[in-house]
Amino acid sequence: MFLAFITLLLASGNPLTLKEMMRDPDWMGRSPSRVWWTDGGQSVLLRRPHANGITDELVLIDLASGGETIVADADIATMTMPGGDVSPDLGRRVYSQDGDLFLWDDAAGQTSRLTNTHARETNPQFMSDEGSIQFLRNGRFVIRHLESNSEFEPRGFIFADEEKDDSKSDPDFRQAQQERLIETIGERSRRSETRKARGEAIDEANTVQRPEDIRLGAGRSQRQASLSPSGNWVAITSTGSSKRGKRDSMPRYVTDSSYVDTESVRVMVGESETDSHAITLANLKDGSFHHVDLSTLPDITKDPLEWLDSRNNNSTESNDNSEEKQEAEPRPVRITSLRWSPDGQWLVMQLYSHDHKDRWIAGIDTELITETEPPELVSIHHLHDEAWICRSFNSMDWMRDGQELWFQSEESGWGHLYKWDPASGGITPLTQGQWETQQVAEGPKDGLLWFVAGRDRPTEREVFTVDPLDGTITQHTDFNQSVDSYSLSPDGSQLLMKVSSAVHPPEVVVQDTIPGSIARWLTESRSPEYLNTDLIEPRIIRIPSPHGADIWAKLYLPDETAPQPRPAVFFLHGAGYLQNADNQWSNYAREALFNMHLARQGYVVLDIDYRASSGYGRDWRTAIYRNMGTPEVQDMQIAVDWLVANHQVDPSRVGAYGGSYGGFLVLMAMFTDPDLLACGASLRPVTDWSHYYDGYTRPILNTPERDPEAYRSSSPIEHAEGLDRALLICHGMEDNNVLFKDTVRLAQRLIELEKRDWEVAMYPMEAHGFKEHSSWLDEYRRIDELFREWLLEHADQDKSDNR
């Protein structure tokens, strides 16, 4: 009934003008950005945009009555905030808000303020004895006993060498002579030594003094620290000195002062090298510490890119190569996700190689550490990818009972769940199939692992559980839309979700966790204007491809079948690794309306999840390794052939537009396959990957110095001579993500190549994501006019329509 109501709304209403489409999307409705349970689970809180369109507001919804209350400013500080830590018995929750600590007691049904200080107190966690919590106060660990409210600081640590005792050094000749000849100096020296000795004796006899910080050695800087639940150990990650590359600069031409200003921005890929992380375990009882040996990790000394060096140097491996490999240093790594078992016995961590080819999950059993036995790093799971390790599917944590560790891995080609048993050392897969798990969390009481997945269709995500004991998977929701996020009520009986579709922005929904339960929609966020707007709901389709996997896309069709072949337009999403052809509300709200606008003018519009997009497995993600822009353009050609065969599209009248990665793909299509597109609009495009930032580019293309061919084949500026059709480039001049310099360099290249029918529209006060309505309108008017001029027949080129 609900879906039928939406379909009825889509079939009626008024079309929008371009100017109306390019407004801030808040006009469509004030959808919640975040939603969470209050302690006790009797109500929920959500944040949504304020009616003023500038700020946001906090709203309390009572579940019994369904009534909404906007939280007054004076009451915001007293509201329950999400996060924090739940006690092992589930009866209490401690959390930090505005730098102070609060404790919810379920039995008492109330929240108590634990601290009210100028110091910043964060990251509270329950200790293994349940009667104490640990937290950070201005960067130092503090342990607080909840019953007595007493606090103490456990032993601290610093990266410094042991202090030298200069008092026992022999005096030089002149110093000894002075004390011997000048009686006053000698007497003062003796009195000073007496007072010092007395002070040291008192300190030694004092049983309540605070122990000195553990000195871990100089030359390194702390990255992360984690105190064990038992309070006996602290794990510290650190780095040494790193090579810092030169930062690029970005001028600002329109400023308050009227003078040109310059902002220092990021370093280019390959220009910086971060020192490897190390991990140290410090014993807070006796002050001893151990630097953990990482060289035992499987394949840590192997260089997966060695073949590149051999090829670039046109040389073969020497006869001594096997010996060199044995002597090779461990590759640098980044250490994250320090996870203590609930009893504090095991420390588990994730380590990532700097070349992005390997991820290790490793653990240390602290009960095996002695004075003579240093920490042994146990490799729990090793994931190697010849392309790169995905930045998703890396969640892990201990089960609440502390018996097993669950984690995600893409080793099967899809992001799935596994468990590790410390007792046996065995790993068991919990989920499998051609689908992915997301937002994994253990339920509060049932021992089940909850997650979101598109198990039946990658374009629609529902909530599932898996039982770690027997692997039973249960589906708990059935919206035929997408669950954007979820959280379980404190007692585990209800789900609080944000649910959306391609044409319906996120709403807040509550449902019992029992499968088949009726969902209760708590919000209706759509504005009357949006409800009265004539929308074209896209069809979510799959296009067969010769590379073995279907290409998913959103298809926007004109109202009527044309008597003759008609034009088509691609919308190419940004980011690369992003899913946009799904039945979920998109961040591309303006673009979706523009796609509908084009369809009303007679274009067939295809929003395509090309290879590199997320949601379709490892092989789809890594198809672009060392060759960005080629598989995606091939997918576009496959899609054009499908549109010609199925929707009367004229292959000579196909255009494309997209921003960021989508803008890059427009350029690659027009430069490397000149007959594919009749015109294209490239917005804020990357034109040379060697000028982009390291964190994004290195995993996919390695570095320019080590893999120059990957950068030559993947960078549009290297293929600019192929431009033969109409091109529009739009770019914000204050873009500190993809610098405007990318467009400037490409423009100079096109000038030198004497290319025609191209232009650049620059936006002096816009960054990577446009903010101003006037800029959005100007940009999309230009795109609209480009398609009218080059894709529609001359008789239909009335540029005054719908303006």
VOGU-3710 file (C-alpha; in Angstrom, 3 decimals, decimal comma):
1> mflafitlll> 0,000/0,000/0,000  2,854/2,345/0,866  4,638/1,597/-2,417  1,434/2,038/-4,362  0,996/5,452/-2,775  4,502/6,423/-3,932  3,770/5,208/-7,468  0,611/7,335/-7,537  2,586/10,377/-6,457  5,221/9,774/-9,130
11> asgnpltlke> 2,578/9,708/-11,811  1,280/13,185/-11,066  2,627/16,611/-10,259  4,509/19,384/-11,975  7,888/19,253/-13,744  10,647/21,458/-12,371  12,662/24,098/-14,128  16,450/23,877/-14,116  16,585/26,732/-11,640  14,307/24,860/-9,254
21> mmrdpdwmgr> 16,297/21,624/-9,632  19,574/23,235/-8,691  18,432/24,468/-5,270  19,824/22,962/-2,088  18,229/19,467/-1,858  16,715/20,367/1,521  13,710/21,711/-0,399  12,772/18,092/-1,091  12,377/17,436/2,611  14,279/17,589/5,859
31> spsrvwwtdg> 15,453/13,984/6,057  17,318/12,846/9,173  21,086/12,759/8,882  21,505/10,604/11,991  19,228/8,668/14,315  19,869/6,788/17,584  18,174/5,223/20,595  17,814/6,941/23,931  18,941/4,896/26,910  16,098/2,652/27,978
41> gqsvllrrph> 14,796/2,402/24,412  11,527/4,266/25,002  12,262/6,995/22,444  14,653/7,913/19,647  16,628/11,009/18,766  17,409/12,295/15,300  19,234/15,167/13,653  17,739/16,844/10,627  18,182/20,156/8,785  16,580/23,174/10,437
51> angitdelvl> 13,836/24,984/8,566  16,245/27,911/8,108  18,277/25,755/5,699  21,549/26,638/7,433  21,778/24,779/10,750  20,285/21,547/12,046  18,019/20,589/14,925  17,677/17,737/17,400  14,303/15,977/17,553  12,980/13,542/20,177
61> idlasggeti> 10,347/10,994/19,077  8,378/9,172/21,764  7,697/5,631/20,534  4,532/5,161/22,567  2,739/8,199/21,151  4,761/8,881/18,009  4,947/12,536/19,018  7,876/14,716/17,938  9,530/17,301/20,175  12,225/19,671/19,005
71> vadadiatmt> 14,848/19,659/21,744  15,430/23,136/23,161  18,982/24,457/23,058  19,151/24,432/26,855  18,279/20,715/26,919  20,626/19,455/24,205  23,467/18,841/26,666  21,208/16,551/28,741  20,156/14,352/25,822  21,542/10,872/25,296
81> mpggdvspdl> 24,398/10,807/22,814  25,277/7,729/20,759  28,440/5,703/21,154  30,346/4,913/24,318  30,652/1,466/25,853  28,162/-0,958/27,415  29,045/-2,927/30,537  29,518/-6,697/30,152  26,243/-7,311/32,020  24,476/-4,830/29,673
91> grrvysqdgd> 23,113/-2,901/32,639  25,084/0,318/32,192  26,449/2,511/29,417  29,225/5,091/29,741  29,773/7,772/27,122  31,499/11,080/26,536  29,723/14,286/25,625  31,341/17,707/25,221  34,471/16,431/26,951  32,722/15,076/30,086
101> lflwddaagq> 31,621/11,578/31,073  28,096/10,278/31,713  26,782/6,946/33,002  23,399/5,402/32,236  22,124/2,881/34,798  19,350/0,722/33,380  18,134/-0,501/36,780  17,828/3,036/38,115  16,508/4,346/34,797  18,654/7,461/34,949
111> tsrltnthar> 21,831/9,092/33,702  24,508/10,377/36,092  27,178/12,911/35,278  30,564/11,484/36,235  32,786/14,480/35,464  32,418/18,211/35,044  35,887/19,546/34,325  37,781/21,835/31,971  39,875/18,834/30,966  38,779/16,811/27,944
121> etnpqfmsde> 37,662/13,311/28,907  37,045/10,876/26,063  36,931/7,223/24,999  35,404/5,689/28,175  35,368/1,890/28,401  34,412/-0,605/31,082  37,209/-2,595/32,697  37,005/-6,368/33,001  35,915/-6,120/36,672  32,785/-4,122/35,584
131> gsiqflrngr> 33,107/-1,881/38,627  35,641/0,425/36,982  35,983/2,367/33,773  39,007/3,636/31,914  39,127/6,825/29,877  41,495/9,431/28,504  41,916/12,773/30,223  43,971/15,184/28,157  45,690/12,235/26,525  46,532/10,231/29,690
141> fvirhlesns> 44,754/7,097/30,876  42,633/7,374/34,034  40,889/4,529/35,876  37,782/5,388/37,913  36,020/3,160/40,437  32,302/3,745/39,926  31,192/2,914/43,474  33,706/5,069/45,345  34,231/7,598/42,498  37,968/7,480/43,241
151> efeprgfifa> 40,366/7,920/40,360  43,996/7,150/39,665  46,357/7,333/36,730  48,053/4,068/35,815  51,687/4,207/34,915  52,330/6,395/31,906  54,871/6,113/29,116  56,993/8,435/26,999  59,216/7,975/23,997  62,509/8,976/25,602
161> deekddsksd> 65,746/7,361/26,695  66,602/6,645/30,310  67,821/9,703/32,188  71,561/9,821/32,739  72,801/10,111/36,336  75,505/12,757/36,090  75,925/12,965/39,878  78,302/9,993/39,994  80,669/11,252/37,326  84,171/12,122/38,501
171> pdfrqaqqer> 84,892/15,862/38,711  87,450/17,241/36,305  90,737/18,730/37,579  89,523/22,318/37,923  86,266/21,315/39,648  88,134/19,115/42,171  90,712/21,853/42,739  87,942/24,403/43,412  86,273/22,192/46,046  89,691/21,475/47,634
181> lietigersr> 90,918/25,052/47,823  87,684/26,980/48,425  86,184/25,638/51,653  82,743/27,268/51,150  82,227/25,540/47,814  83,150/22,182/49,281  80,819/22,629/52,242  77,873/23,639/50,013  78,471/20,611/47,817  78,404/18,268/50,844
191> rsetrkarge> 75,158/19,817/52,176  73,548/19,453/48,743  74,503/15,781/48,561  73,090/15,178/52,058  69,719/16,761/51,174  69,543/14,796/47,900  70,280/11,521/49,644  67,582/12,228/52,253  65,003/12,993/49,559  65,807/9,806/47,695
201> aideantvqr> 65,451/7,788/50,906  62,006/9,277/51,577  60,884/8,632/48,003  62,053/5,042/48,191  60,159/4,476/51,466  56,946/6,095/50,116  54,496/3,307/49,182  51,847/5,603/47,646  53,985/7,639/45,278  53,092/7,758/41,615
211> pedirlgagr> 55,481/5,597/39,587  57,617/7,262/36,947  56,644/7,053/33,304  58,005/4,085/31,395  60,683/5,294/28,998  60,276/3,463/25,684  63,296/4,931/23,896  63,747/8,135/21,930  63,201/8,848/18,256  59,561/7,822/17,794
221> sqrqaslsps> 56,136/9,440/18,102  52,972/7,878/19,504  50,155/7,112/17,076  47,665/5,151/19,181  47,486/3,646/22,665  45,102/1,073/24,118  44,841/0,033/27,786  43,863/-3,568/28,442  40,549/-4,201/30,266  42,534/-5,720/33,121
231> gnwvaitstg> 44,660/-2,586/33,415  47,867/-4,650/33,312  49,066/-3,792/29,809  49,085/-0,888/27,416  49,701/-1,296/23,687  51,301/1,648/21,900  51,795/2,138/18,169  54,428/4,593/16,998  56,304/5,915/13,984  59,737/7,347/13,427
241> sskrgkrdsm> 60,687/10,159/11,091  59,010/10,276/7,691  59,861/11,815/4,352  57,609/14,818/3,793  57,091/15,846/0,198  56,507/19,344/-1,068  52,933/20,552/-0,727  51,153/22,006/-3,727  49,545/25,452/-3,622  46,060/26,672/-4,484
251> pryvtdssyv> 45,411/30,380/-5,153  42,172/32,048/-4,074  41,319/34,908/-6,400  38,153/36,279/-4,803  38,886/37,058/-1,143  37,635/39,330/1,632  40,793/41,418/1,425  40,685/41,675/-2,401  44,272/40,345/-2,494  45,043/36,948/-3,971
261> dtesvrvmvg> 45,510/34,410/-1,188  47,321/31,080/-1,414  46,433/27,880/0,445  48,927/25,091/0,977  47,267/21,832/-0,062  48,143/18,161/-0,354  51,302/16,438/-1,492  51,253/14,598/-4,829  51,269/10,803/-5,009  54,622/9,205/-4,268
271> esetdshait> 56,236/12,353/-2,886  55,929/11,364/0,794  56,968/8,181/2,538  55,599/7,484/6,016  57,772/5,518/8,406  56,567/2,054/9,330  54,426/1,684/12,415  55,806/-0,267/15,339  53,951/-1,657/18,323  55,162/-1,807/21,911
281> lanlkdgsfh> 53,613/-3,639/24,856  54,283/-2,081/28,262  53,665/-3,936/31,513  52,114/-1,417/33,906  52,804/-3,570/36,960  56,584/-3,809/36,739  57,398/-1,101/34,178  58,932/-3,491/31,655  58,196/-3,189/27,965  58,646/-5,139/24,741
291> hvdlstlpdi> 58,975/-3,907/21,168  57,037/-6,473/19,130  58,889/-8,159/16,262  56,829/-7,802/13,064  59,271/-9,686/10,825  57,503/-12,998/11,553  54,380/-11,975/9,605  53,901/-14,158/6,506  55,471/-12,659/3,351  56,301/-9,394/5,154
301> tkdplewlds> 59,741/-9,327/3,487  58,462/-10,142/-0,009  58,184/-7,240/-2,448  55,061/-7,796/-4,587  56,161/-5,076/-7,020  59,650/-6,429/-7,621  58,627/-7,487/-11,113  58,003/-3,830/-11,974  61,555/-2,884/-11,111  62,926/-5,705/-13,224
311> rnnnstesnd> 60,797/-4,691/-16,186  61,571/-0,990/-15,868  65,293/-1,709/-15,671  65,118/-4,221/-18,543  67,044/-6,644/-16,390  66,531/-10,170/-15,114  66,779/-11,372/-11,579  70,283/-12,155/-10,422  71,434/-15,549/-9,252  71,700/-14,099/-5,745
321> nseekqeaep> 68,022/-13,158/-5,693  66,933/-15,872/-3,278  69,614/-14,830/-0,819  68,641/-11,158/-1,192  65,023/-11,991/-0,423  66,039/-13,769/2,757  67,965/-10,685/3,836  65,286/-8,203/2,801  63,870/-5,863/5,398  60,192/-6,173/6,379
331> rpvritslrw> 57,931/-3,945/4,345  56,600/-0,867/6,193  53,128/-1,286/7,663  50,309/0,716/9,202  48,785/-0,720/12,389  45,095/-0,144/13,221  42,170/-1,629/15,153  43,766/-2,566/18,471  41,249/-4,955/20,060  41,676/-6,475/23,541
341> spdgqwlvmq> 39,738/-9,591/24,463  37,222/-8,839/27,256  39,471/-10,446/29,880  42,568/-8,616/28,639  44,491/-11,778/27,737  44,650/-11,314/23,964  45,531/-8,227/21,930  44,507/-8,402/18,274  45,375/-5,842/15,590  45,267/-5,265/11,855
351> lyshdhkdrw> 48,398/-4,403/9,861  48,421/-3,034/6,309  51,472/-2,899/4,065  52,266/0,540/2,661  52,105/-0,865/-0,864  48,441/-1,831/-0,192  48,948/-5,459/-1,218  48,629/-7,187/2,162  46,530/-7,104/5,318  47,370/-9,149/8,379
361> iagidtelit> 45,190/-9,809/11,405  47,589/-10,771/14,177  47,383/-11,358/17,907  49,475/-11,574/21,062  48,693/-13,794/24,058  49,939/-11,679/26,970  49,853/-14,629/29,369  52,830/-16,131/27,502  55,035/-13,058/27,996  57,784/-13,448/30,586
371> eteppelvsi> 61,135/-11,853/31,303  62,772/-14,354/28,994  59,884/-14,851/26,515  59,046/-11,703/24,493  55,631/-11,250/22,857  54,987/-13,710/20,064  52,966/-12,239/17,188  50,505/-14,886/15,979  49,286/-14,493/12,400  45,549/-15,089/12,525
381> hhlhdeawic> 44,631/-14,225/8,945  46,683/-13,019/5,983  44,947/-11,440/2,992  47,019/-10,717/-0,129  45,674/-8,960/-3,214  47,767/-8,542/-6,361  45,822/-5,341/-7,048  45,079/-3,681/-3,697  43,391/-4,366/-0,380  39,893/-2,876/-0,276
391> rsfnsmdwmr> 39,292/-0,093/2,238  35,950/-1,742/3,086  35,393/-5,140/4,738  37,965/-4,587/7,467  35,744/-4,596/10,566  36,554/-6,978/13,411  35,852/-7,389/17,114  35,627/-9,921/19,878  32,362/-11,650/20,598  30,922/-10,376/23,871
401> dgqelwfqse> 31,748/-13,631/25,671  35,396/-13,309/24,616  35,534/-16,834/23,206  35,936/-15,934/19,515  36,906/-13,060/17,216  34,805/-12,160/14,195  36,224/-10,323/11,195  35,562/-9,452/7,567  37,645/-10,481/4,592  37,435/-10,227/0,811
411> esgwghlykw> 39,475/-13,403/0,307  36,604/-15,174/-1,484  36,193/-12,237/-3,861  33,326/-10,845/-1,784  33,279/-9,100/1,590  32,217/-11,831/4,016  32,257/-12,720/7,708  34,599/-15,154/9,437  35,351/-16,172/13,024  38,599/-17,196/14,735
421> dpasggitpl> 38,840/-19,479/17,739  41,920/-18,683/19,882  41,789/-22,095/21,533  42,114/-24,077/18,304  43,492/-21,398/16,014  40,857/-22,350/13,448  39,024/-19,945/11,118  35,421/-20,607/10,063  33,548/-18,729/7,302  30,144/-17,529/8,509
431> tqgqwetqqv> 28,739/-16,128/5,248  29,424/-16,886/1,612  28,085/-16,140/-1,852  28,218/-13,375/-4,443  27,146/-10,599/-2,091  28,745/-8,431/0,590  28,267/-7,824/4,311  28,216/-4,290/5,705  27,660/-2,566/9,079  28,439/-5,667/11,143
441> aegpkdgllw> 27,674/-5,622/14,881  26,926/-8,175/17,594  23,466/-8,008/19,111  23,231/-6,974/22,757  21,823/-10,249/24,087  21,361/-12,874/21,402  24,993/-13,586/20,457  24,082/-13,104/16,796  26,020/-11,017/14,302  23,846/-8,439/12,581
451> fvagrdrpte> 24,635/-6,947/9,185  23,211/-5,275/6,087  23,481/-6,997/2,712  22,068/-7,115/-0,803  21,921/-10,895/-0,710  19,223/-11,352/-3,333  19,920/-8,196/-5,366  23,007/-5,975/-5,005  20,767/-2,946/-5,476  18,540/-3,455/-2,425
461> revftvdpld> 19,915/-3,959/1,083  18,100/-5,604/3,995  19,042/-6,481/7,591  20,242/-10,022/8,347  21,755/-12,035/11,191  24,121/-14,966/11,204  24,442/-17,338/14,137  28,187/-17,857/14,792  27,449/-21,280/16,298  25,943/-22,927/13,216
471> gtitqhtdfn> 26,072/-20,330/10,423  22,291/-19,931/10,134  21,415/-16,739/8,247  18,080/-15,016/8,888  16,564/-12,081/6,991  14,802/-9,648/9,334  13,499/-6,923/6,988  11,822/-6,927/3,599  11,416/-3,354/2,330  12,310/-3,886/-1,346
481> qsvdsyslsp> 14,183/-0,627/-0,902  17,448/-0,124/0,997  18,331/0,024/4,660  20,829/2,878/4,859  21,685/2,291/8,520  20,367/0,402/11,550  20,896/0,026/15,275  19,433/-2,355/17,828  17,462/-1,191/20,853  19,251/-1,612/24,190
491> dgsqllmkvs> 17,295/-4,801/24,906  17,793/-6,113/21,356  14,078/-6,410/20,615  13,749/-3,670/17,989  15,552/-2,267/14,969  15,888/1,471/14,419  16,619/2,160/10,753  16,931/4,739/8,038  15,254/3,413/4,901  15,219/5,001/1,459
501> savhppevvv> 14,663/4,349/-2,236  15,835/5,949/-5,460  13,040/8,540/-5,274  12,244/8,585/-1,548  14,759/10,261/0,791  15,636/8,494/4,053  12,923/8,022/6,668  13,142/6,720/10,234  11,621/3,265/10,689  11,211/1,005/13,749
511> qdtipgsiar> 10,536/-2,705/13,523  10,599/-5,661/15,901  13,550/-7,938/15,246  11,270/-10,946/14,714  11,260/-11,716/10,947  8,002/-10,726/9,278  7,199/-7,998/11,789  5,356/-4,917/10,557  7,568/-1,860/10,143  6,483/1,431/11,704
521> wltesrspey> 7,439/4,574/9,784  8,163/7,322/12,297  8,820/10,188/9,877  7,468/11,622/6,636  10,213/14,002/5,585  9,181/14,846/2,032  8,007/18,397/1,510  4,638/19,197/-0,066  6,487/20,640/-3,062  8,440/17,431/-3,587
531> lntdliepri> 5,271/15,345/-3,245  3,719/17,492/-5,958  6,688/17,181/-8,307  6,470/15,129/-11,491  9,159/12,473/-10,986  10,361/9,788/-13,351  11,255/6,732/-11,305  14,309/5,062/-12,842  14,258/1,415/-13,762  17,080/-0,558/-12,178
541> iripsphgad> 18,408/-2,839/-14,893  21,253/-5,244/-15,591  23,079/-5,230/-18,910  24,753/-8,473/-20,030  28,458/-8,109/-20,737  31,105/-10,298/-22,393  33,408/-10,068/-19,362  31,206/-12,403/-17,332  29,291/-10,071/-15,015  26,227/-7,934/-15,641
551> iwaklylpde> 26,473/-4,138/-15,574  23,888/-2,607/-13,246  22,414/0,780/-14,089  19,506/3,157/-13,560  17,537/3,787/-16,730  15,472/6,957/-17,238  13,144/6,646/-20,227  11,090/9,265/-22,059  7,332/8,947/-21,697  6,687/7,735/-25,197
561> tapqprpavf> 8,444/5,435/-27,610  10,031/7,498/-30,368  9,207/6,760/-34,022  12,904/7,124/-34,889  16,258/6,604/-33,112  16,735/8,966/-30,205  19,671/10,462/-28,294  21,103/9,106/-25,061  23,144/10,493/-22,175  25,368/8,752/-19,633
571> flhgagylqn> 25,583/10,014/-16,081  28,905/8,837/-14,640  29,109/8,918/-10,844  32,167/10,126/-8,967  34,551/8,510/-6,470  35,100/5,418/-8,609  34,473/3,003/-5,741  30,837/3,974/-5,159  27,492/2,341/-5,908  24,860/4,564/-7,479
581> adnqwsnyar> 22,680/2,230/-9,560  20,848/0,962/-6,498  17,397/1,479/-5,027  18,656/3,903/-2,416  18,560/7,663/-2,002  21,638/9,119/-3,630  23,849/12,047/-2,736  23,388/12,969/-6,405  19,914/14,389/-5,813  20,312/17,302/-8,237
591> ealfnmhlar> 21,777/15,026/-10,874  18,842/12,615/-10,519  16,405/15,474/-11,161  18,501/16,565/-14,139  18,357/13,011/-15,516  14,549/13,182/-15,298  14,665/16,578/-17,007  16,678/15,090/-19,881  14,298/12,146/-20,208  11,357/14,532/-20,579
601> qgyvvldidy> 13,180/16,148/-23,494  13,463/12,822/-25,282  16,868/11,542/-24,120  17,386/8,010/-22,853  19,507/8,457/-19,720  21,714/5,757/-18,210  23,300/6,064/-14,748  25,833/3,263/-14,902  27,833/1,402/-12,245  30,898/0,839/-14,419
611> rassgygrdw> 33,718/-1,465/-13,377  35,491/0,053/-10,334  32,126/0,703/-8,630  31,377/-0,752/-5,206  28,829/-3,419/-4,383  29,784/-6,012/-6,999  32,757/-7,870/-5,584  36,529/-7,775/-5,688  37,025/-8,519/-9,402  34,678/-5,676/-10,391
621> rtaiyrnmgt> 36,505/-3,329/-8,015  40,033/-4,182/-9,152  39,396/-4,360/-12,911  40,977/-0,890/-13,167  44,294/-1,833/-11,524  47,124/-0,081/-13,411  44,652/0,811/-16,174  42,098/3,340/-14,935  39,651/4,488/-17,583  39,862/1,516/-19,951
631> pevqdmqiav> 37,426/-1,049/-18,416  34,956/1,727/-17,599  34,921/3,030/-21,176  34,508/-0,541/-22,428  31,443/-0,841/-20,182  30,070/2,353/-21,683  30,459/0,890/-25,189  28,684/-2,314/-24,091  25,884/-0,187/-22,662  25,560/1,842/-25,885
641> dwlvanhqvd> 25,189/-1,359/-27,908  22,499/-2,522/-25,466  20,644/0,788/-25,683  20,719/0,630/-29,477  19,332/-2,892/-29,462  16,702/-2,344/-26,770  15,698/1,314/-26,623  16,007/2,798/-30,113  19,093/4,847/-29,319  21,037/6,473/-32,144
651> psrvgayggs> 24,693/5,509/-31,499  25,904/8,681/-33,184  23,995/10,862/-30,690  25,296/9,777/-27,288  26,640/12,206/-24,725  27,941/11,934/-21,169  28,429/14,039/-18,070  29,923/13,398/-14,654  32,022/14,952/-11,915  35,338/14,088/-10,288
661> yggflvlmam> 35,956/10,441/-11,249  32,966/10,753/-13,566  34,572/13,816/-15,144  37,781/11,829/-15,598  35,810/9,099/-17,390  34,185/11,610/-19,747  37,679/12,702/-20,802  38,960/9,140/-21,165  35,970/8,169/-23,291  36,348/11,183/-25,571
671> ftdpdllacg> 40,148/10,924/-25,830  40,575/7,144/-26,212  37,355/6,175/-28,064  36,469/9,271/-30,139  33,472/7,631/-31,842  31,753/6,644/-28,582  30,440/10,089/-27,583  29,210/13,004/-29,668  29,845/15,380/-26,758  30,683/15,360/-23,099
681> aslrpvtdws> 30,662/17,525/-19,981  33,591/16,847/-17,665  33,132/18,384/-14,213  36,059/18,896/-11,771  38,020/16,129/-13,530  41,296/14,485/-12,635  43,379/14,963/-15,774  46,711/13,597/-14,529  46,801/10,975/-11,768  50,435/11,748/-10,976
691> hyydgytrpi> 49,187/15,073/-9,575  46,505/13,535/-7,335  46,936/12,571/-3,698  48,679/9,467/-2,419  45,983/7,761/-0,359  43,646/7,357/-3,327  46,047/6,860/-6,211  48,873/4,670/-4,912  46,695/1,585/-4,246  45,397/1,563/-7,827
701> lntperdpea> 48,389/2,775/-9,855  51,357/2,283/-7,483  53,665/5,343/-7,718  54,742/7,314/-10,813  58,402/6,555/-10,187  57,879/2,816/-9,878  55,032/2,315/-12,353  55,178/5,163/-14,914  53,315/3,141/-17,542  50,248/2,846/-15,299
711> yrssspieha> 50,109/6,644/-15,021  50,657/7,186/-18,735  47,869/4,797/-19,708  45,446/6,102/-17,047  45,852/9,900/-17,283  43,631/11,795/-19,765  46,289/14,440/-20,463  48,404/11,695/-22,035  45,641/10,956/-24,581  44,375/14,484/-25,327
721> egldrallic> 45,301/14,211/-29,002  42,291/11,906/-29,407  39,714/14,666/-28,792  37,518/15,048/-31,846  34,094/16,013/-30,444  32,545/18,810/-28,384  33,854/19,045/-24,818  32,782/21,201/-21,881  34,971/21,306/-18,753  33,627/22,879/-15,547
731> hgmednnvlf> 35,826/23,337/-12,495  35,795/25,245/-9,220  38,948/27,316/-8,797  39,024/26,714/-5,014  38,912/22,942/-5,407  41,450/21,578/-2,903  40,628/17,978/-3,799  41,100/17,893/-7,570  43,045/21,095/-8,044  41,955/23,552/-10,726
741> kdtvrlaqrl> 45,517/23,177/-11,966  44,445/19,847/-13,499  42,059/21,664/-15,828  44,569/24,467/-16,539  47,263/21,996/-17,617  44,819/20,113/-19,844  43,616/23,383/-21,386  47,189/24,292/-22,303  47,670/20,856/-23,829  44,507/21,211/-25,939
751> ielekrdwev> 45,621/24,658/-27,096  48,970/23,301/-28,193  47,223/20,431/-30,002  45,050/23,028/-31,815  41,832/21,304/-30,795  38,434/22,854/-31,507  34,941/22,736/-29,998  36,042/22,697/-26,367  35,643/25,211/-23,592  36,312/25,673/-19,880
761> amypmeahgf> 33,831/27,193/-17,440  35,565/28,261/-14,228  33,904/29,000/-10,906  36,147/31,335/-8,872  34,568/30,735/-5,436  33,647/27,039/-5,613  35,475/24,006/-4,219  35,130/20,344/-5,227  31,509/20,259/-4,131  29,637/23,366/-5,270
771> kehsswldey> 27,784/25,337/-2,601  26,126/28,233/-4,362  22,837/27,880/-6,224  24,023/30,269/-8,925  27,051/28,079/-9,665  24,968/24,905/-9,887  22,521/26,633/-12,217  25,227/28,044/-14,473  26,965/24,675/-14,727  23,846/22,687/-15,600
781> rridelfrew> 22,564/25,267/-18,042  25,818/24,803/-19,927  25,472/21,007/-19,830  21,853/21,233/-20,991  22,810/23,503/-23,865  25,714/21,265/-24,843  23,408/18,263/-25,219  20,777/20,294/-27,065  23,332/21,543/-29,551  25,115/18,273/-30,267
791> llehadqdks> 22,535/15,519/-29,602  19,099/16,842/-30,544  18,046/17,509/-34,105  18,342/21,135/-35,237  14,562/21,526/-35,462  14,300/20,839/-31,717  17,038/23,243/-30,581  14,860/25,781/-28,790  17,205/26,976/-26,036  14,547/29,038/-24,294
801> dnr> 12,477/26,051/-23,136  12,333/25,255/-19,446  14,855/27,968/-18,514
//
